[in-house]
Amino acid sequence: MLEAVELIRLPCTGKAETGLLLQCLEKGHPGVLVLGCPEDNCKFLIGSTRARKRVQLTRKLLKEAGLSEERVRMDFVSSVDAHRLGRIVREMQERLEVGGKV
């Protein structure tokens, strides 16, 4: 079971560029989980929407390269959903263990 989680804090998920996501994978991380505030409650108005589009592009690039797009995921969590955060991280770990390591 995967256990280590490395956090990269950004002022807004809108700063999660496609290059950053790919760089994390190139460094040997088995997956990247981008967590943003709910799109309808984004402090910076469009940051979560921008990040979602970049995650979709990154997944597309992985698929085109013959790699598992399951290695990159985005989810939205509000500050009152701490219990949900743990579940999302566990789901990502399980996803990577099952088949996202390609």
N, C-alpha and C positions, 0 to 999 in steps of 0.2 A: 504494500500500500504506500502511495506517495504521502509524505508527511510534511516536507518543507514547503513553505510558502514565502516567497519574497515579495515585499510590498514596494511599489514605486508610487509615491504620492505626487499628484499633480494638482495644480490649483483648480482645474476643471477637467473633466474627461474629454472635453473638446480639444485639449492639448495632446491627446493620445493619437499621434500621427501614425500612419501606416508603417513608416520606417521604424518607429520605436517598437511597434508590435512585432515586426519581423526580426528586429535586432535582438529582442528577448529570446526568440526561438533560435536564432543563430548562435546565441551564447550557450545553448544547450538546455534551456528550460523546456520541459515537455509540453507546456501549454501556457496560454495567457488568458486571464480572466479580467475583463474590464468591467468595473462596477461604477455606475453613474447614478446620479439622482434621477428620479422619474422625469420623463420628458416634459410632462405638463407642469413640473415644479422645478425646473432648472433655474438655478440662481443666475446663470449667465445667459438665459433665454434659449440659446440654441446649442449649447455645449454638448448635451446628451444626444441630440439629433445628429450633430456633426460626428461624434464618436461612433454612434451606431452605423453610420454610413462607412466610416473608415474600417470598422470591424468587418462589415460585409465585404468590402473590397479586399481586405486581408484574407478572408476566408476564400474568396474567389481566386486570389493569386495562389494560395496554397493548393487548392484543387487543381488549378491549371498546371502546377509544378508536380502533380502526382502525389502530393502529401495530404494528410488528413486535415480537412477543414475543421474537424472537431477540436483541434488544438487551440482554437481561438473562440472565445465566447464573450458575449456581453449580456449583462443583466442590470436591472435598475433597482436600487434599494434606497429607501428613505431612512433618515436618521432614527426613526422609531421602529425599524424592522431588523433590529440586531439579531433576533432569533432566526430570521430568514437568511441572514448573511452566512451563518454556519452551514445551513442546508445547501446553499448555493455553492460554497467552497467544496463541501463533500461531494456534491453531484459532479462538479468539475473534475475532482480527483478520480471518481469512479469512471467518468467518461474517458479520461486519459488511460486508465488501467485497462479498460475493456478494448479499446481499439484506436484511440486517438494518438498513439505514439508514432505512427508511421510518418 
